[in-house]
Amino acid sequence: MNTRNVVIGISSAMALLVLPTAQAEDGYAAPADWPPPMVKHHLGMVLIDRLEYALPDEGQEALVWDLQAWFGGDVNRVYLKSEGENVQGDGEDAEFESLELLYSRLIADFWELQGGVGYQGGVFSDDHAERGYGVVGLQGVMPYGIETDVVLRLSDAGDVSASIEGEYDLRLTQRLSLQPRTEIALAGSEVETFGVGEGLNSVRVGMRLGYAVTRRITPYVGAYWEKQVGDTADLSRAGGDATEDRGVVAGVRLLL
């Protein structure tokens, strides 16, 4: 018997035994009551990037925080971001340097365009000047793994300001990491109430050495240097404040 004819015959018989399948709603060949092969899930995360105690060479110690929480999918998310500090011994409550509610959309690989509203002022108190603002930002990862956050703000009084932040995680071992960090602040106009001058306001650089106890808990120690420039420095001098600051920090990074 011809082997080729045997193979063709067996294949034909098997084909007759295959029952036709319905076309699912998503267009793939499967029974109509089967679920789609991929399901969109909404997830959430809270990252407390900095929760630290700062000890400056001059001036007062402060408890500082920098956190963000998000909920959503791979493309669309809602963010809540906050940065602030509680200066110790000044008789005033903590201050939000920023508290922002943002809608975020993925526009390219590793890059999110964000927009929303924000608040700067006291934490449930009137100890500090207050203002609301609209915000547009771009958050993502540059080449070589540099995490970047660029933000443009327009206050309810029409004042424009911007900030640029960048940080990089240098892995020394599986648990030990060194993180350089840079922050640059700018403003389009002088706002004396907030101690802000027109142009480049300040530059702050820092370094943190962290040890990952677990993937979610990383205690660290570090140091920083900050310099005010231009009109902002002039406002600080007029108020009797220093225009340059440096110090050490100790804190923890938490992923919840």
C-alpha positions as CSV (number, residue, x, y, z in Angstrom):
1,M,0.0,0.0,0.0
2,N,1.2,3.5,-0.8
3,T,2.3,5.2,2.4
4,R,1.3,8.6,1.1
5,N,-2.3,7.4,0.5
6,V,-2.5,6.0,4.0
7,V,-1.4,9.3,5.6
8,I,-3.9,11.3,3.5
9,G,-6.7,8.9,4.4
10,I,-6.0,9.1,8.1
11,S,-5.8,13.0,8.0
12,S,-9.2,13.1,6.1
13,A,-10.8,10.8,8.7
14,M,-9.5,13.0,11.6
15,A,-10.8,16.1,9.9
16,L,-14.3,14.6,9.8
17,L,-14.2,14.1,13.6
18,V,-13.4,17.8,14.3
19,L,-16.5,19.6,15.3
20,P,-16.9,23.2,14.0
21,T,-16.4,25.9,16.5
22,A,-18.3,29.1,16.9
23,Q,-16.6,32.5,16.5
24,A,-16.2,34.3,19.8
25,E,-17.2,38.0,20.2
26,D,-13.5,39.0,20.2
27,G,-13.0,37.4,16.8
28,Y,-10.8,34.4,17.7
29,A,-11.8,30.8,16.9
30,A,-13.2,29.5,20.2
31,P,-16.7,28.6,21.6
32,A,-18.7,31.8,22.0
33,D,-19.1,31.3,25.8
34,W,-15.3,31.1,26.4
35,P,-13.7,34.2,28.0
36,P,-11.2,36.3,26.0
37,P,-7.6,35.1,26.1
38,M,-6.4,38.4,27.8
39,V,-8.4,40.3,30.4
40,K,-7.6,43.9,31.4
41,H,-7.0,44.2,35.1
42,H,-6.9,47.4,37.2
43,L,-4.2,47.4,39.7
44,G,-2.9,49.9,42.3
45,M,0.3,50.8,44.1
46,V,1.6,53.1,46.8
47,L,5.3,54.2,46.7
48,I,6.7,56.2,49.6
49,D,9.9,57.1,47.8
50,R,11.2,59.3,50.7
51,L,10.2,59.2,54.3
52,E,13.2,60.8,56.0
53,Y,14.5,62.9,58.8
54,A,16.8,65.7,57.6
55,L,19.5,67.2,59.8
56,P,21.0,70.3,58.1
57,D,24.3,71.9,59.0
58,E,22.4,75.1,59.9
59,G,18.7,75.6,60.5
60,Q,16.1,73.3,61.9
61,E,15.6,69.6,61.5
62,A,12.6,68.4,59.4
63,L,10.6,65.3,58.7
64,V,10.3,65.0,54.9
65,W,8.0,62.9,52.7
66,D,7.7,62.2,49.0
67,L,5.0,59.7,47.9
68,Q,2.8,58.7,45.0
69,A,-0.1,56.3,44.7
70,W,-1.8,55.2,41.5
71,F,-4.7,53.0,40.3
72,G,-5.6,51.9,36.8
73,G,-4.3,49.8,33.9
74,D,-1.3,49.8,31.6
75,V,-2.5,52.9,29.6
76,N,-4.8,55.0,31.8
77,R,-4.2,55.7,35.5
78,V,-5.2,58.1,38.3
79,Y,-2.3,59.4,40.5
80,L,-2.2,61.0,43.9
81,K,1.2,62.7,44.6
82,S,2.4,64.5,47.6
83,E,5.6,66.2,48.8
84,G,6.1,68.1,52.0
85,E,7.8,68.6,55.3
86,N,7.3,69.3,58.9
87,V,10.0,71.5,60.3
88,Q,10.7,70.6,63.9
89,G,10.5,73.2,66.6
90,D,9.1,76.1,64.6
91,G,5.7,76.0,66.2
92,E,3.9,75.4,62.9
93,D,2.2,72.3,61.4
94,A,3.4,70.4,58.4
95,E,3.3,71.9,54.9
96,F,2.3,70.4,51.6
97,E,4.9,71.6,49.0
98,S,2.6,69.8,46.6
99,L,-0.6,67.7,46.8
100,E,-1.8,66.7,43.3
101,L,-4.6,64.6,41.8
102,L,-3.7,63.6,38.2
103,Y,-5.0,61.7,35.3
104,S,-2.2,59.9,33.5
105,R,-2.0,58.3,30.0
106,L,0.8,56.2,28.5
107,I,1.9,58.0,25.3
108,A,5.1,56.1,24.6
109,D,7.1,53.3,26.0
110,F,7.9,54.2,29.6
111,W,6.4,57.7,29.3
112,E,3.2,59.0,30.8
113,L,1.5,62.4,30.1
114,Q,-0.2,63.7,33.3
115,G,-2.6,66.5,34.1
116,G,-4.8,67.6,37.0
117,V,-5.0,69.9,39.9
118,G,-2.9,70.6,43.0
119,Y,-2.6,72.4,46.3
120,Q,0.3,74.0,48.2
121,G,-0.1,75.1,51.8
122,G,-0.7,73.9,55.3
123,V,-1.7,70.4,56.2
124,F,-5.2,70.9,57.7
125,S,-4.0,74.3,59.1
126,D,-3.5,77.9,58.2
127,D,0.1,78.1,59.3
128,H,1.4,78.5,55.7
129,A,0.4,80.5,52.6
130,E,-2.0,78.6,50.4
131,R,-2.7,78.3,46.7
132,G,-4.3,76.0,44.2
133,Y,-3.0,75.3,40.7
134,G,-3.4,73.3,37.5
135,V,-0.6,71.0,36.5
136,V,0.7,69.3,33.4
137,G,3.6,66.8,33.7
138,L,5.6,64.2,31.9
139,Q,6.9,61.2,33.9
140,G,9.0,58.4,32.6
141,V,12.4,56.7,32.3
142,M,15.1,58.2,30.1
143,P,17.9,56.1,28.5
144,Y,20.2,54.4,31.0
145,G,17.3,54.1,33.5
146,I,17.2,57.7,34.7
147,E,13.7,58.2,36.3
148,T,12.4,61.7,35.3
149,D,9.5,63.9,36.4
150,V,9.0,67.2,34.6
151,V,6.1,69.4,35.9
152,L,4.6,72.7,34.8
153,R,2.2,74.5,37.2
154,L,-0.2,77.4,36.7
155,S,-1.6,78.8,40.0
156,D,-5.0,80.3,40.6
157,A,-3.3,83.7,40.6
158,G,-1.8,83.1,37.1
159,D,1.8,82.4,38.4
160,V,3.7,79.9,36.3
161,S,6.3,77.6,37.8
162,A,8.1,74.4,36.9
163,S,10.2,71.6,38.4
164,I,12.5,69.0,37.0
165,E,13.5,65.9,39.0
166,G,15.8,63.0,38.1
167,E,17.1,60.0,39.9
168,Y,19.1,56.9,39.1
169,D,19.4,53.6,41.0
170,L,22.9,52.2,40.8
171,R,22.9,48.6,42.0
172,L,26.0,47.8,44.0
173,T,24.8,44.3,45.0
174,Q,21.4,42.6,45.0
175,R,20.4,44.5,48.1
176,L,22.7,47.5,48.3
177,S,22.0,50.5,46.0
178,L,23.3,54.1,45.5
179,Q,20.8,56.7,44.3
180,P,21.9,60.1,43.1
181,R,19.1,62.6,42.8
182,T,18.7,66.1,41.3
183,E,15.9,68.7,41.6
184,I,15.7,72.0,39.8
185,A,13.0,74.6,40.4
186,L,12.0,77.5,38.2
187,A,9.3,80.2,38.1
188,G,8.0,82.6,35.5
189,S,7.3,85.4,38.0
190,E,8.1,86.6,41.5
191,V,5.7,85.4,44.3
192,E,7.1,86.9,47.4
193,T,4.5,85.2,49.6
194,F,6.1,81.8,48.8
195,G,9.7,83.1,48.7
196,V,9.9,82.5,44.9
197,G,11.7,84.8,42.5
198,E,11.6,85.0,38.7
199,G,13.8,82.6,36.7
200,L,15.9,79.8,38.1
201,N,15.0,79.4,41.8
202,S,17.1,76.6,43.3
203,V,19.2,73.4,42.6
204,R,19.3,70.5,45.0
205,V,21.4,67.4,44.6
206,G,21.6,64.4,46.9
207,M,22.8,60.9,47.3
208,R,21.2,58.0,49.2
209,L,22.7,54.6,50.1
210,G,20.0,52.1,50.7
211,Y,19.8,48.4,51.8
212,A,16.8,46.4,50.7
213,V,15.7,44.4,53.7
214,T,12.9,43.1,51.5
215,R,11.8,44.2,48.0
216,R,9.3,46.5,49.7
217,I,11.4,48.0,52.5
218,T,14.6,49.8,52.0
219,P,16.2,51.9,54.8
220,Y,18.8,54.4,53.7
221,V,21.1,57.2,54.7
222,G,22.3,60.0,52.6
223,A,23.4,63.6,52.2
224,Y,22.2,66.6,50.2
225,W,23.2,70.1,49.1
226,E,20.8,72.9,48.0
227,K,21.6,76.3,46.6
228,Q,19.1,79.2,45.9
229,V,20.0,81.5,43.1
230,G,18.9,84.7,41.4
231,D,15.8,86.6,42.7
232,T,14.9,83.7,45.0
233,A,18.2,84.1,46.8
234,D,17.7,87.8,47.1
235,L,14.3,87.2,48.8
236,S,15.9,84.8,51.3
237,R,18.7,87.3,52.1
238,A,16.1,90.0,52.7
239,G,14.2,87.8,55.1
240,G,17.4,86.9,57.0
241,D,17.4,83.3,55.7
242,A,20.4,81.3,54.3
243,T,20.6,80.8,50.5
244,E,22.6,77.6,50.8
245,D,22.0,74.4,52.8
246,R,23.5,71.0,53.2
247,G,23.0,68.1,55.6
248,V,22.4,64.4,56.1
249,V,19.3,62.4,56.0
250,A,18.1,59.0,57.3
251,G,14.9,57.4,56.2
252,V,13.1,54.5,54.5
253,R,11.6,53.7,51.1
254,L,8.4,51.8,51.2
255,L,6.5,50.0,48.4
256,L,2.9,49.1,49.5
